[in-house]
Amino acid sequence: MSVRFLVSVVTFLVLGCATAVAFPRCAGPVKLANVHVARVDEKTRVLDLTSGQKVQLEGIRLPAGAADRAPVGFARAAIDAITTMVRSDAMTLTTTPPELDRYRRLRAQAFVGEHWLQADLLERGLARVSLAPDRTECASELLAIEASARQAGRGIWVSADYAIRSPLDIGGHVGTFQIVEGTVLSATNKNGRAYLNFGDNWRTDFTVTVDPDDIANF
């Protein structure tokens, strides 16, 4: 199970108000300019450029229908929204190291005109923030936009299938990407690995483990 968690007592990131802006400083330098999308792969949700390069939209996770144990409507709406945006104009891609994923796809922030694709999708409630440990450069910007959409009840945030989970009811969602909100009752660090315990008994209750390589992000 992949888990993002929000903590009501311990705050890791301060979320401010934000709107979609073009070329935010966090996005990094331009890697490719004036490129065009041939298609959006509905299964992998990867952008196939006319040049043959494949692009992964960094920092977000699109609705995945059955893989989210949710209806396919939001997944289709997200693909349709991307397709509409990328057809309107040439696209600019920015990136920071490491630029490629294991499949040699470019991990990029994408811009069409003055529109930041990731921000637009989050604002519409058609994506959730999903940060890789080695690419957290736009974390505060993306999380703030997601928080605004969630508070406004846009897109997926009107659906119980995408509700914020409690540590008490997360067991039924193993194998899916979830956002979990709760109170950390205790925290320990053993051999460089952090353990955040959301219950009295770490053996049976919900616990988040932070690997040594990821500690710096917290």
LUMDO-60416 format. One line per field, with one value per residue: residue number from 0; residue in three letters; x, y, z of N, C-alpha, C in turn. Coordinates in steps of 0.1 Angstrom, whole numbers, plus 2048, in hexadecimal, padded with zeros to 3 digits. Atoms other than C-alpha are relative to their C-alpha. Example, Ala and Ser with C-alpha at 12.3 -4.5 7.8 and 13.67 -1.06 7.14 Angstrom:
# LUMDO-60416
num = c(0/1)
residuo = c(ALA/SER)
n.X = c(809/7F7)
n.Y = c(7F4/7F5)
n.Z = c(800/800)
ca.X = c(87B/889)
ca.Y = c(7D3/7F5)
ca.Z = c(84E/847)
c.X = c(809/7F8)
c.Y = c(80C/80B)
c.Z = c(800/808)
# end
This chain:
# LUMDO-60416
num = c(0/1/2/3/4/5/6/7/8/9/10/11/12/13/14/15/16/17/18/19/20/21/22/23/24/25/26/27/28/29/30/31/32/33/34/35/36/37/38/39/40/41/42/43/44/45/46/47/48/49/50/51/52/53/54/55/56/57/58/59/60/61/62/63/64/65/66/67/68/69/70/71/72/73/74/75/76/77/78/79/80/81/82/83/84/85/86/87/88/89/90/91/92/93/94/95/96/97/98/99/100/101/102/103/104/105/106/107/108/109/110/111/112/113/114/115/116/117/118/119/120/121/122/123/124/125/126/127/128/129/130/131/132/133/134/135/136/137/138/139/140/141/142/143/144/145/146/147/148/149/150/151/152/153/154/155/156/157/158/159/160/161/162/163/164/165/166/167/168/169/170/171/172/173/174/175/176/177/178/179/180/181/182/183/184/185/186/187/188/189/190/191/192/193/194/195/196/197/198/199/200/201/202/203/204/205/206/207/208/209/210/211/212/213/214/215/216/217)
residuo = c(MET/SER/VAL/ARG/PHE/LEU/VAL/SER/VAL/VAL/THR/PHE/LEU/VAL/LEU/GLY/CYS/ALA/THR/ALA/VAL/ALA/PHE/PRO/ARG/CYS/ALA/GLY/PRO/VAL/LYS/LEU/ALA/ASN/VAL/HIS/VAL/ALA/ARG/VAL/ASP/GLU/LYS/THR/ARG/VAL/LEU/ASP/LEU/THR/SER/GLY/GLN/LYS/VAL/GLN/LEU/GLU/GLY/ILE/ARG/LEU/PRO/ALA/GLY/ALA/ALA/ASP/ARG/ALA/PRO/VAL/GLY/PHE/ALA/ARG/ALA/ALA/ILE/ASP/ALA/ILE/THR/THR/MET/VAL/ARG/SER/ASP/ALA/MET/THR/LEU/THR/THR/THR/PRO/PRO/GLU/LEU/ASP/ARG/TYR/ARG/ARG/LEU/ARG/ALA/GLN/ALA/PHE/VAL/GLY/GLU/HIS/TRP/LEU/GLN/ALA/ASP/LEU/LEU/GLU/ARG/GLY/LEU/ALA/ARG/VAL/SER/LEU/ALA/PRO/ASP/ARG/THR/GLU/CYS/ALA/SER/GLU/LEU/LEU/ALA/ILE/GLU/ALA/SER/ALA/ARG/GLN/ALA/GLY/ARG/GLY/ILE/TRP/VAL/SER/ALA/ASP/TYR/ALA/ILE/ARG/SER/PRO/LEU/ASP/ILE/GLY/GLY/HIS/VAL/GLY/THR/PHE/GLN/ILE/VAL/GLU/GLY/THR/VAL/LEU/SER/ALA/THR/ASN/LYS/ASN/GLY/ARG/ALA/TYR/LEU/ASN/PHE/GLY/ASP/ASN/TRP/ARG/THR/ASP/PHE/THR/VAL/THR/VAL/ASP/PRO/ASP/ASP/ILE/ALA/ASN/PHE)
n.X = c(809/7F9/807/7FC/807/801/800/807/7F8/7F3/801/7F4/800/80A/808/806/808/7F9/807/7F7/7F8/7F7/7F2/7FC/7F2/7FD/801/7F3/7FE/807/7FA/805/809/807/802/80E/804/807/80B/7FF/802/80A/7FC/7F5/802/7F4/801/7F7/7FD/7FF/7F2/7FE/7FC/80B/7FF/808/803/7FA/806/80E/805/80D/809/7FD/80C/801/7F4/803/80C/809/805/7F6/803/7F6/7F4/803/801/7F2/7FA/806/7FB/7F2/800/805/7F5/7F4/803/802/7F4/7F3/7FD/7F3/7FD/7F5/7FC/7F4/7FB/7FE/80A/806/804/7FA/805/7FA/80A/7FC/808/800/80C/805/806/806/802/7FE/807/7F8/809/802/808/80E/807/802/80B/80D/802/7FF/7F3/7FB/7F1/7F9/7F2/7F5/7F6/7F5/805/809/7FD/80C/809/808/809/80A/809/809/80A/808/807/80B/80A/807/809/80B/808/800/7FC/800/802/80E/803/7FB/7F5/7F4/800/7F5/802/7FC/7F7/808/807/7F7/7FD/807/7FC/7F3/7FE/804/7FA/809/7FC/804/7FE/802/7F7/7F5/800/7F2/7F7/7F3/7F6/7F7/7F7/802/80E/80A/80D/80B/80B/80D/808/7F9/7F9/7FA/801/80D/806/7FA/7F3/7F9/7F2/7F8/7F3/7F5/7FD/80B/802/7FE/80C/809)
n.Y = c(7F4/7F4/7F7/7F2/7FE/7F3/802/7F5/7FB/7FD/7FA/801/7F6/7F6/7FF/7F3/7FF/7FF/802/804/7F5/805/801/7FD/802/80E/809/803/7FA/806/80B/800/7F6/801/80E/804/80D/809/806/803/80E/801/80B/7FB/7F2/7FA/7F8/804/7F5/803/804/80E/7FF/802/7F6/802/7F3/801/7FA/802/80D/7FE/80B/80C/809/80D/801/7F9/806/7F5/7FF/7FC/7F3/7F6/804/7FB/7F1/7FB/801/7F7/7F3/7FF/800/7F3/7F6/802/7FE/7F2/7F8/807/802/7FE/80A/7FD/80B/7FF/80E/808/7FD/80C/80B/80D/804/7F6/7F6/7F4/7FC/7F2/7F6/7FD/7F3/7FD/7F2/7FC/80A/80B/80C/807/7F7/800/80D/7FF/7F6/805/80C/80B/807/7FF/7FE/80D/7FC/80A/7FB/7F9/7F5/7F9/7F2/7F8/806/7F7/7FA/80A/803/7F5/800/80B/7FD/7F6/807/809/7F8/7FC/80C/802/80D/80D/7FD/801/80E/807/809/7F9/7F9/801/80C/801/80C/80B/807/801/80E/804/7F9/805/801/7F4/7F3/7F9/7F5/804/7F5/804/7FA/808/802/802/801/805/801/80C/803/7F6/802/7FA/807/7F7/809/7F9/807/803/80C/800/80D/802/7F3/7FA/7FA/7FB/802/7F7/806/7F7/7F7/7F6/7F8/7F2/7F9/7FD)
n.Z = c(800/800/7F7/7FC/7F4/7FA/7F1/7FA/7F5/805/80D/808/80A/7FE/80C/802/80C/80C/80C/80B/807/80A/7FD/7F2/7FE/7FB/80B/806/80E/80B/806/80E/803/80D/803/802/7FB/80A/7F9/7F2/7FE/7F6/7F6/7F8/7FE/805/80D/80B/809/80E/802/7FB/7F2/7F7/7F5/7F3/7F9/7F2/7F4/7FE/803/806/7FC/807/802/7F9/7F7/7F4/7FB/802/80D/80A/805/7FD/808/80E/800/7FF/80E/809/7FD/805/80F/804/7FE/808/80E/802/803/7FD/7F2/7FB/7F5/7F7/7F7/7F8/7FF/80C/80B/805/7F7/803/80D/809/802/7FB/7F4/803/7FE/80E/802/80D/7FE/7F3/7F7/7FA/800/7F3/7F8/805/7FC/7F2/7FD/804/7F9/809/7FD/7F2/7FF/7FD/801/7FF/7F6/806/808/7F7/802/801/7F6/7F9/80A/805/7F5/7FD/80A/7FD/7F4/804/808/7F6/7F8/808/804/80F/806/7F8/7F2/7FC/800/7F4/804/7FE/7F4/7F7/7F8/7F2/7FD/7FB/80A/80C/803/80B/80C/804/80E/807/7FC/7F8/7F7/7F2/7F7/7F2/7F6/7FD/7F2/7FC/80B/7FC/80A/7FD/80A/80B/806/7F7/7FF/7FB/7FB/7FF/7F6/7F4/802/80D/807/806/804/80C/7FE/80C/7FF/809/803/7FD/80B/802/7F4/802/805/7F5)
ca.X = c(800/80D/805/807/7FF/7F4/7FA/7E3/7FD/81F/821/83B/831/820/804/7FC/7E5/7F1/7E5/7F3/80F/826/84A/84C/86F/86D/867/88B/899/889/892/87D/86A/850/848/827/814/809/7F4/7ED/7F1/7D1/7E1/802/7F6/817/81A/827/838/838/85E/85A/865/84E/846/83B/829/83E/82F/80B/7F7/7D9/7B9/7BD/799/799/7BD/7AF/791/77D/767/779/768/782/79E/78E/788/7AD/7B9/7A0/7AC/7D0/7C8/7B4/7D1/7ED/7DA/7D6/7FB/81F/82C/84A/85A/870/883/89C/8B3/8AD/89C/893/880/889/876/88A/86C/872/866/85A/844/82F/824/80C/80E/80A/7F9/80B/7FB/801/7F3/7D4/7CC/7D0/7BA/79E/7A1/7AC/7CD/7DD/801/818/83D/85A/875/88E/878/868/871/84D/83E/831/822/810/803/7F5/7E2/7D5/7CA/7B6/7A4/79C/78E/779/76C/777/77A/784/780/75A/75D/75F/777/791/78A/7A5/7AA/7AD/7C9/7AD/79D/7BB/7BD/7A3/7B6/7D6/7E5/7D8/7E5/7D5/7D8/7D7/7D1/7D5/7E8/80B/80B/830/84E/86F/88F/8A2/8C1/8B9/895/878/857/838/81E/7FA/7EE/7F8/805/81D/81A/7F5/7ED/7F5/81A/82D/851/86A/889/8AB/8B0/88F/894/8A2/881/871)
ca.Y = c(800/822/83C/862/86E/88F/893/8A8/8AD/8AC/8C3/8BA/8D4/8F5/8F7/91A/926/922/924/916/92B/926/91A/91B/91C/8F9/8EA/8EC/8F6/8F0/8CE/8CE/8EA/8EC/8C7/8B6/899/87D/86C/866/842/839/81B/82B/84F/858/873/866/882/884/880/85E/86A/85F/877/870/88D/891/897/88C/86C/86B/858/834/826/801/804/81D/807/824/82B/832/854/869/856/85E/882/886/878/88D/8AC/8A5/89E/8BE/8D3/8C4/8C7/8ED/8F7/8EB/8DF/8E8/8CE/8D6/8BE/8BA/89C/87F/886/863/847/822/81F/83C/853/878/883/8A6/8C4/8CC/8EE/8F7/91C/92B/90C/8F4/8D2/8C3/8E2/8E3/8BE/8C3/8E2/8CF/8B2/89B/890/88B/895/877/880/869/86B/877/892/8A8/8CA/8D6/8C5/8E4/8F4/8D4/8CB/8EE/8EB/8C9/8D5/8F2/8DA/8C2/8DD/8E9/8C6/8C5/8A6/886/898/895/86F/858/842/85D/868/86F/84F/84A/834/81F/816/813/7ED/7E9/7FD/7E9/7EB/80D/831/843/863/85B/876/870/878/86A/85B/852/854/841/83F/81E/819/838/82C/840/831/847/835/83F/826/819/7F8/7FA/7D5/7D7/7FC/812/81C/830/826/83F/82F/83E/84C/85F/86E/88F/896/898)
ca.Z = c(800/7F7/811/814/836/846/86B/881/89C/88B/86C/851/837/83A/820/814/7F9/7D6/7B3/793/785/768/76D/793/7A0/7AF/78C/781/75F/73E/730/710/700/6E4/6E6/6DD/6EC/6D4/6EE/713/71C/72F/741/74D/74B/73A/71F/6FE/6EB/6C5/6C8/6D8/6FB/718/734/758/768/788/7AA/7A4/7A2/78B/794/78A/78A/794/7A2/7BB/7C1/7B3/795/774/76F/780/76E/74C/756/75F/73D/72B/73D/735/710/70D/71C/708/6E7/6EC/6E8/6E9/70A/71E/736/754/76A/785/78C/78A/769/75F/770/76E/74D/73D/73F/744/767/760/76A/74B/73F/723/71E/740/74E/765/75E/780/791/77A/781/7A6/7A6/794/7AC/791/7A1/7C3/7CD/7CC/7D3/7CC/7E8/7CF/7BF/7DA/7CB/7C5/7E4/7F6/7D6/7CB/7EE/7F3/7D2/7DB/7FD/7ED/7D5/7F2/807/7EA/7E3/7BE/7A9/7BC/7DD/7DB/7DA/7F8/7E3/7E7/80A/823/837/85C/86A/879/858/840/842/827/80E/80B/7E8/7E0/7E3/800/814/83A/854/879/899/89E/8C1/8C2/8AC/8AE/89A/898/884/86F/867/875/881/886/89A/897/8B1/8D4/8C6/8A9/8A2/899/894/876/874/85A/854/845/835/83E/81B/81E/841/833/822/844)
c.X = c(809/7F8/806/7F9/801/7FF/7FA/808/80E/7FE/80D/801/7F6/7F9/7FA/7F7/808/7F7/80A/807/80A/80E/803/80F/804/801/80D/801/7F9/809/7FD/7F5/7F9/7FE/7F1/7FD/7F8/7F4/803/7FD/7F6/803/80B/7FF/80D/7FD/809/802/801/80F/803/804/7F3/803/7F7/7FE/804/7F8/7F1/7FD/7F2/7F6/802/7F4/801/80C/7FE/7F4/7F5/7FA/80A/7FD/80A/80D/7FE/800/80E/807/7FA/805/80E/800/7FB/80B/80B/7FD/800/80D/80C/803/80F/802/80C/803/80C/805/7F9/7F5/7F8/7FC/806/7FC/805/7F6/804/7F6/7FF/7F4/7FD/7F8/7FB/7FD/803/7FA/809/7F7/7FE/7F7/7F1/7F9/7FD/7F5/7F2/7FD/801/80E/803/810/806/80F/809/80B/80B/7FC/7F5/800/7F3/7F6/7F6/7F6/7F5/7F7/7F7/7F4/7F6/7F7/7F4/7F5/7F8/7F6/7F4/7F7/7FF/804/7FF/7FC/7F1/7FC/805/80C/80D/801/80D/7FE/805/809/7F8/7F9/808/802/7F9/804/80F/802/7FC/807/7F6/807/7FB/802/7FD/80A/80C/801/80E/808/80E/809/80A/808/7FE/7F2/7F6/7F3/7F7/7F4/7F3/7F7/809/809/805/7FF/7F3/7FA/808/80D/806/80F/807/80E/80B/803/7F6/7FF/802/7F4/7F7/806)
c.Y = c(80C/80A/80E/803/80F/7FE/80D/807/805/805/7FF/80B/80A/802/80E/800/802/7FE/7FC/80B/7F9/800/805/7FC/7F2/7F6/7FC/806/7F9/7F5/7FF/80B/7FE/7F1/7FE/7F2/7F9/7FA/7FF/7F2/7FE/7F6/806/80E/808/807/7FB/80C/7FC/7FC/7F2/800/7FE/809/7FC/80D/7FE/806/7FE/7F1/802/7F5/7F4/7F6/7F3/7FF/808/7FB/80B/7FF/806/80F/80B/7FD/805/80F/806/7FF/809/80E/802/801/80D/80B/7FF/802/80F/807/7F6/7FF/802/7F7/805/7F4/803/7F1/7F8/802/7F5/7F6/7F3/7FC/80A/80B/80D/804/80F/807/805/80D/801/80F/804/7F6/7F5/7F4/7FA/809/800/7F3/800/809/7FA/7F4/7F3/7F9/802/802/7F2/803/7F4/806/808/80D/808/80F/809/7FB/80B/807/7F6/7FC/80B/800/7F5/803/80A/7F8/7F7/808/805/7F5/7FE/7F2/7F4/803/800/7F1/7F9/7F6/807/808/7FE/7F5/803/7F4/7F4/7F8/7FD/7F2/7FB/805/7FC/7FE/80C/80C/808/80B/7FD/80C/7FB/807/7F6/7FF/7FE/7FF/7FB/800/7F5/7FD/809/7FF/806/7F8/80A/7F8/808/7F8/7FC/7F4/7FF/7F3/7FE/80D/805/807/804/7FE/809/7FA/80B/80A/80B/80A/80F/807/804/80A)
c.Z = c(800/808/800/80D/804/80F/806/80B/7FC/7F1/7F9/7F6/803/7F3/7FF/7F4/7F4/7F4/7F5/7FA/7F7/805/80E/802/804/7F4/7F9/7F2/7F5/7FA/7F1/7FE/7F2/7FC/7FF/805/7F5/807/80F/802/80C/80B/809/803/7FE/7F4/7F6/7F7/7F2/7FD/804/80F/809/80C/80B/807/80F/80A/802/7FC/7FB/805/7F7/7FF/809/809/80D/807/7FF/7F2/7F6/7FB/802/7F8/7F2/800/800/7F2/7F6/802/7FB/7F0/7FB/802/7F7/7F1/7FD/7FC/802/80E/803/80C/808/809/808/802/80B/7F6/7FB/80A/7FB/7F2/7F5/7FC/806/80C/800/806/7F2/800/7F2/800/80E/80A/804/801/80D/809/7FB/804/80E/804/7FD/808/7F8/802/80F/7FF/804/7FD/802/80A/7FA/7F7/808/7FE/800/80B/806/7F6/7FD/80C/803/7F6/802/80C/7FD/7F9/80A/808/7F8/7FB/7F1/7FC/809/80E/804/802/80C/7FC/801/80D/808/80A/80E/802/805/7F5/7F3/7FC/7F3/7F3/7FC/7F1/7F8/806/808/808/80E/809/80E/809/803/80F/805/7F3/805/7F3/803/7F4/7F3/7FA/80A/800/807/803/802/80A/80C/7FE/7F2/7F8/7F9/7FB/7F3/803/7F3/802/7F5/7FF/803/7F5/7FE/80C/7FD/7FB/80B/80A)
# end
